[in-house]
Amino acid sequence: MATRDVIECPICHDVPSRDRNVEDHLVAVHTKQTLAKFVVAEIEAQTESDISE
């Protein structure tokens, strides 16, 4: 029997309940500002990585 990898929230690292997926968790739990800050931080981290290579 195949098992499914647990997908956790990239912001708070919670694992959504079985009846909720990560997208539902992000919408219900995190504010737009929190989501925006996370996206910006990820883009900046990728940009810094690209520059250092």
PyMOL commands that place a pseudoatom at each C-alpha (Angstrom):
pseudoatom trace, name=CA, resn=MET, resi=1, chain=A, elem=C, hetatm=0, pos=[0.000, 0.000, 0.000]
pseudoatom trace, name=CA, resn=ALA, resi=2, chain=A, elem=C, hetatm=0, pos=[1.467, 3.339, -1.040]
pseudoatom trace, name=CA, resn=THR, resi=3, chain=A, elem=C, hetatm=0, pos=[1.777, 6.084, 1.505]
pseudoatom trace, name=CA, resn=ARG, resi=4, chain=A, elem=C, hetatm=0, pos=[1.374, 9.747, 0.802]
pseudoatom trace, name=CA, resn=ASP, resi=5, chain=A, elem=C, hetatm=0, pos=[4.063, 12.180, 1.881]
pseudoatom trace, name=CA, resn=VAL, resi=6, chain=A, elem=C, hetatm=0, pos=[2.931, 14.587, 4.558]
pseudoatom trace, name=CA, resn=ILE, resi=7, chain=A, elem=C, hetatm=0, pos=[2.742, 18.110, 3.177]
pseudoatom trace, name=CA, resn=GLU, resi=8, chain=A, elem=C, hetatm=0, pos=[3.261, 20.776, 5.807]
pseudoatom trace, name=CA, resn=CYS, resi=9, chain=A, elem=C, hetatm=0, pos=[2.573, 24.473, 5.684]
pseudoatom trace, name=CA, resn=PRO, resi=10, chain=A, elem=C, hetatm=0, pos=[5.698, 26.275, 4.439]
pseudoatom trace, name=CA, resn=ILE, resi=11, chain=A, elem=C, hetatm=0, pos=[5.003, 29.186, 6.792]
pseudoatom trace, name=CA, resn=CYS, resi=12, chain=A, elem=C, hetatm=0, pos=[4.150, 27.633, 10.170]
pseudoatom trace, name=CA, resn=HIS, resi=13, chain=A, elem=C, hetatm=0, pos=[5.111, 23.997, 9.456]
pseudoatom trace, name=CA, resn=ASP, resi=14, chain=A, elem=C, hetatm=0, pos=[1.756, 22.690, 10.706]
pseudoatom trace, name=CA, resn=VAL, resi=15, chain=A, elem=C, hetatm=0, pos=[0.368, 19.648, 8.959]
pseudoatom trace, name=CA, resn=PRO, resi=16, chain=A, elem=C, hetatm=0, pos=[-3.200, 20.354, 7.857]
pseudoatom trace, name=CA, resn=SER, resi=17, chain=A, elem=C, hetatm=0, pos=[-5.876, 17.960, 9.069]
pseudoatom trace, name=CA, resn=ARG, resi=18, chain=A, elem=C, hetatm=0, pos=[-7.048, 15.196, 6.755]
pseudoatom trace, name=CA, resn=ASP, resi=19, chain=A, elem=C, hetatm=0, pos=[-10.117, 17.196, 5.710]
pseudoatom trace, name=CA, resn=ARG, resi=20, chain=A, elem=C, hetatm=0, pos=[-8.088, 20.292, 4.749]
pseudoatom trace, name=CA, resn=ASN, resi=21, chain=A, elem=C, hetatm=0, pos=[-5.325, 20.697, 2.169]
pseudoatom trace, name=CA, resn=VAL, resi=22, chain=A, elem=C, hetatm=0, pos=[-2.411, 23.133, 2.395]
pseudoatom trace, name=CA, resn=GLU, resi=23, chain=A, elem=C, hetatm=0, pos=[-4.159, 25.742, 0.248]
pseudoatom trace, name=CA, resn=ASP, resi=24, chain=A, elem=C, hetatm=0, pos=[-7.227, 25.693, 2.513]
pseudoatom trace, name=CA, resn=HIS, resi=25, chain=A, elem=C, hetatm=0, pos=[-4.935, 25.972, 5.542]
pseudoatom trace, name=CA, resn=LEU, resi=26, chain=A, elem=C, hetatm=0, pos=[-3.079, 28.969, 4.075]
pseudoatom trace, name=CA, resn=VAL, resi=27, chain=A, elem=C, hetatm=0, pos=[-6.326, 30.794, 3.303]
pseudoatom trace, name=CA, resn=ALA, resi=28, chain=A, elem=C, hetatm=0, pos=[-7.954, 30.042, 6.664]
pseudoatom trace, name=CA, resn=VAL, resi=29, chain=A, elem=C, hetatm=0, pos=[-4.990, 30.517, 8.993]
pseudoatom trace, name=CA, resn=HIS, resi=30, chain=A, elem=C, hetatm=0, pos=[-2.600, 33.055, 7.481]
pseudoatom trace, name=CA, resn=THR, resi=31, chain=A, elem=C, hetatm=0, pos=[-3.226, 36.703, 6.625]
pseudoatom trace, name=CA, resn=LYS, resi=32, chain=A, elem=C, hetatm=0, pos=[-2.514, 38.197, 3.219]
pseudoatom trace, name=CA, resn=GLN, resi=33, chain=A, elem=C, hetatm=0, pos=[0.355, 40.140, 4.770]
pseudoatom trace, name=CA, resn=THR, resi=34, chain=A, elem=C, hetatm=0, pos=[1.938, 36.970, 6.163]
pseudoatom trace, name=CA, resn=LEU, resi=35, chain=A, elem=C, hetatm=0, pos=[1.596, 35.248, 2.798]
pseudoatom trace, name=CA, resn=ALA, resi=36, chain=A, elem=C, hetatm=0, pos=[3.076, 38.257, 0.977]
pseudoatom trace, name=CA, resn=LYS, resi=37, chain=A, elem=C, hetatm=0, pos=[6.052, 38.443, 3.359]
pseudoatom trace, name=CA, resn=PHE, resi=38, chain=A, elem=C, hetatm=0, pos=[6.715, 34.740, 2.829]
pseudoatom trace, name=CA, resn=VAL, resi=39, chain=A, elem=C, hetatm=0, pos=[6.613, 35.077, -0.969]
pseudoatom trace, name=CA, resn=VAL, resi=40, chain=A, elem=C, hetatm=0, pos=[8.940, 38.100, -0.905]
pseudoatom trace, name=CA, resn=ALA, resi=41, chain=A, elem=C, hetatm=0, pos=[11.394, 36.320, 1.414]
pseudoatom trace, name=CA, resn=GLU, resi=42, chain=A, elem=C, hetatm=0, pos=[11.452, 33.285, -0.892]
pseudoatom trace, name=CA, resn=ILE, resi=43, chain=A, elem=C, hetatm=0, pos=[12.062, 35.443, -3.968]
pseudoatom trace, name=CA, resn=GLU, resi=44, chain=A, elem=C, hetatm=0, pos=[14.849, 37.343, -2.198]
pseudoatom trace, name=CA, resn=ALA, resi=45, chain=A, elem=C, hetatm=0, pos=[16.463, 34.086, -1.073]
pseudoatom trace, name=CA, resn=GLN, resi=46, chain=A, elem=C, hetatm=0, pos=[16.373, 32.723, -4.625]
pseudoatom trace, name=CA, resn=THR, resi=47, chain=A, elem=C, hetatm=0, pos=[17.776, 35.973, -6.009]
pseudoatom trace, name=CA, resn=GLU, resi=48, chain=A, elem=C, hetatm=0, pos=[20.635, 35.955, -3.492]
pseudoatom trace, name=CA, resn=SER, resi=49, chain=A, elem=C, hetatm=0, pos=[21.364, 32.337, -4.366]
pseudoatom trace, name=CA, resn=ASP, resi=50, chain=A, elem=C, hetatm=0, pos=[21.437, 33.166, -8.086]
pseudoatom trace, name=CA, resn=ILE, resi=51, chain=A, elem=C, hetatm=0, pos=[23.815, 36.090, -7.513]
pseudoatom trace, name=CA, resn=SER, resi=52, chain=A, elem=C, hetatm=0, pos=[26.255, 34.090, -5.363]
pseudoatom trace, name=CA, resn=GLU, resi=53, chain=A, elem=C, hetatm=0, pos=[26.624, 31.319, -7.943]
for i in range(1, 53): cmd.bond("trace and resi %d" % i, "trace and resi %d" % (i + 1))
show_as sticks, trace
zoom trace
